[in-house]
Amino acid sequence: MTIPDPQSLKWPADRAVLLVHGVGSAKPGDYDPLVAQVTSALAGQPRPYAVYMFYYDYINEWFS
């Protein structure tokens, strides 16, 4: 498994959602539909907020 290039996203406020995944072959973009659903579910919440993805498979591989 190759480690992807680091990504950064400007933190727009003091609210954030962190989605943590570790399913073996996940890569950036695989969870775009999930991010769209989360964004839709939070449509009525105060803004701004950020949605971040964390793929722990890369951390597991690094430790091993």
Long-range contacts (C-beta under 8 A, 24 or more apart in sequence): 1-25, 1-57, 1-58, 1-61, 3-58, 3-61, 3-62, 4-28, 4-55, 4-58, 9-50, 9-52, 11-50, 12-48, 12-49, 12-50, 13-47, 13-48, 13-49, 13-50, 15-45, 15-46, 15-48, 15-49, 15-50, 16-49, 16-50, 16-51, 16-52, 17-42, 17-49, 17-50, 17-51, 17-52, 18-52, 18-54, 19-51, 19-52, 19-53, 19-54, 20-54, 20-56, 21-53, 21-54, 21-55, 21-56, 21-57, 22-55, 22-56, 22-57, 22-60, 23-57, 24-57, 26-55, 26-57, 27-55, 28-53, 28-55
